């Protein structure tokens, strides 16, 4: 049981707290929802109203993020979560959309690739601007550091 909670709840909260880019599988999403459901049942059985409210507000952002990533996996924009505000009809549509199967390759894969490339650029201290300059201008590296003139 602890591996279940670690894999499908704690990993999402810890590493993807506010990560709205990329994708989440059906299994990852629904196990996260199941864990939240059990957690809130336990918190409602034990009379701790303040703690229950605090947990709700702490879990709200990762819940929105994983739902967005789940919709991305089905090639749907995360903005469709606004349908939650439409009683009954919107909820049914959202449950159907969150249950759709994954699409092999979609437009949200590009976002993930771009984010990974930006992370790699930050690690190697090479900014996008320097890459662009190097691609469009002939940079002479044989200049003297002291005078700035070619040797």
N, C-alpha and C positions, 0 to 999 in steps of 0.2 A: 504494500500500500504506500509506503514512503517513496518508493521509486516512481510510482504512478504520480504522486503529488509533485515530486521533484521534476519529472520530465514534462508534465503537461500543465503545470501551474507555475511553479516557482521559476523555471527557466524562462517562461514567457514574461513573467513580472520582472525578473532580474535583468534579462538581456534585451528585451523588446518592450520596455515600459511605455515608451511613447514613439515607437517605431511604426510609422504609417506607410513605409515603403516595403516593397517586396510582396511575398505571398505566404499564406498559412494553409496547411492541408486541412481537409475535412476532419481527420482524426485529431489533429492538434487543436482545432477550434472547438469541436464538440466535447472533448475531454476537459478542456479549460472551462467550458460552460458547466459541465457536470460537476467539476470540483467547486466552482462558485456556488452552484445550487446547493450542494451538500454543506458547504461552509455557511451559507446564509440560513439554512434550516437549523444547523447547530447553534448559530448566534441568536436565532429567534426563539429557540427552546429555552436557552439559558437567558434569564432576564438581565441583559446588559445592553441597554438601549444606546448608550453613548459609544460603546465599542463597536456595536453594529453599524452605527452611522459613520464612524471613523473608517471602518473597513470598506464600506460602500464608496466613500469619497476617494479612498486610496486606490481602489480597484477600478474606478470608472474609466480613467484614461487608458490603462492597458486593455480593458474590455473593448473600448472603441477602436483601439489600434489593432487588436487581433481580428475584430470583425471587418475592419477595412482591408486587412491583408487577406482575409478569407474571401471577400468580394473580389479582390484583385485576382485571386487564384481562379475565379470563374469569369474573369475578364469584364468585371463590372466596377464602376467607379465607387469609391467609398462614400461619396456624397449621397448615395441612395439610402444611407442610414437615417436620413431625415424622414424617411417613411415611418420610423418608429413613432413619430408625433401624430400620425393618423391612426386613431383607435380602430381596432379589430382588422379592418381591411389592410392597412399598412403593415400591421404585425404579421398577417398571413403572407403577404408578399415578401417581407423580409425573411421569414423562416424558409420560404421556398428558395429565395436567392442564396441564402446562406447554406442551403443543402445541395446546390447545384454541383455537378462534378467539375473537376479541374480541367482547364483548357491547356493543351500541351505548351504552346508558346504564344505569348500574348504581349500586349503593349506595356504591361507592367514589368516585364522582364528587363526592358531597357532601363527603367528607373533603377533597378537593382544593380545592373552592370555599371551605370554611371556612378552610383553611390560607392561601389567597391573601388572603381578607378580613382575617385576623389580621395578615398581613404589611403590608397597606395601612394598617390601624389603627396599627400600630407606626410606620410611616413618617410619618403625619400627627399622631402624638402624641395620638390620641384613643383612650382605653381603652374597653373594653366597659362598665365601671362607669359612666363619664361618659355614655355613650350611653344606658344604661338609666335613669340619673337624669334626663336631659334628656327622655326619653320619658314618664316617670311623674310628674314634678314640674314645676311652673311656676317656672322659674328667672327671677328678676328681675335683669336686667343693668344697671338704672339706679341701683344702689346706689353711694354714695360709697366710694371705696377707703379713705379715712382713717377715717370714722366707722362705715361699714357700714349707715348709714340711707339710706332713699330720699331722693332730691333732688326 
